[in-house]
Amino acid sequence: MDGPAAAYQSARLFARIHYRDGKPCYLSDLPCFIGYARKVAERYAPLWPFARLLDSLKGRAVEVGYTF
């Protein structure tokens, strides 16, 4: 589970560089890191709340479906 933690730390670092130093150049990479963290978080039950949090921040609804 090191991958989601690394992606989260990278996103946090990019946000800090933007807000503290006024350098928005890394913000365009955030969707890639957040998407990776979300994809990996869905694989592990303990990280499902984190995946739901990312979904709610992005305005994404939880998909429910049935297979027969």
Backbone torsions as a table, in degrees:
resi	resn	phi	psi	omega
1	MET	NA	21.7	178.3
2	ASP	-74.1	-27.2	-178.4
3	GLY	-59.7	-51.7	179.4
4	PRO	-62.5	-37.2	179.7
5	ALA	-64.8	-41.1	179.1
6	ALA	-66.6	-40.8	178.7
7	ALA	-65.1	-40.3	178.8
8	TYR	-65.3	-42.9	179.3
9	GLN	-64.8	-38.4	177.6
10	SER	-64.6	-44.1	178.9
11	ALA	-62.2	-41.5	178.4
12	ARG	-63.1	-42.8	179.0
13	LEU	-63.1	-44.4	179.6
14	PHE	-62.7	-40.4	178.4
15	ALA	-65.4	-41.5	179.1
16	ARG	-63.9	-41.9	177.7
17	ILE	-60.9	-39.5	179.7
18	HIS	-65.8	-52.6	-173.5
19	TYR	-76.1	-39.3	-177.1
20	ARG	-80.6	-45.7	-173.4
21	ASP	-99.6	-8.4	179.8
22	GLY	69.9	31.2	-179.8
23	LYS	-114.8	94.7	-175.9
24	PRO	-82.4	7.3	-172.1
25	CYS	-62.8	-25.2	-177.3
26	TYR	-89.8	-11.2	-176.4
27	LEU	-62.6	-25.8	180.0
28	SER	-68.8	-17.8	178.5
29	ASP	-86.4	-12.7	-176.2
30	LEU	-58.7	-43.5	179.9
31	PRO	-57.5	-34.7	178.2
32	CYS	-64.5	-47.3	-179.2
33	PHE	-67.1	-42.1	-179.7
34	ILE	-67.3	-39.4	177.1
35	GLY	-62.6	-41.1	177.8
36	TYR	-64.2	-46.3	-179.1
37	ALA	-60.9	-40.7	179.7
38	ARG	-66.1	-43.0	-179.3
39	LYS	-62.0	-42.9	-179.8
40	VAL	-72.0	-38.3	-178.8
41	ALA	-62.6	-29.2	179.2
42	GLU	-70.9	-17.8	-179.2
43	ARG	-79.2	-21.1	-174.0
44	TYR	-119.0	122.3	-177.4
45	ALA	-55.1	-40.6	179.3
46	PRO	-63.8	-20.2	-178.7
47	LEU	-98.6	1.8	179.8
48	TRP	-57.6	-40.5	177.0
49	PRO	-60.0	-35.6	177.3
50	PHE	-65.6	-41.6	177.2
51	ALA	-62.2	-41.8	178.0
52	ARG	-64.7	-37.2	177.4
53	LEU	-62.3	-46.5	178.4
54	LEU	-62.0	-38.5	177.6
55	ASP	-63.1	-43.6	-178.1
56	SER	-67.9	-34.9	178.4
57	LEU	-68.2	-30.8	-179.0
58	LYS	-90.4	-5.9	-179.6
59	GLY	76.2	27.0	-177.6
60	ARG	-97.1	130.8	-179.7
61	ALA	-83.5	150.2	175.7
62	VAL	-74.4	127.8	-179.8
63	GLU	-87.5	128.2	177.6
64	VAL	-120.5	130.4	-179.3
65	GLY	-145.4	162.9	179.6
66	TYR	-121.2	141.0	174.3
67	THR	-120.9	142.2	-178.6
68	PHE	-119.3	NA	NA
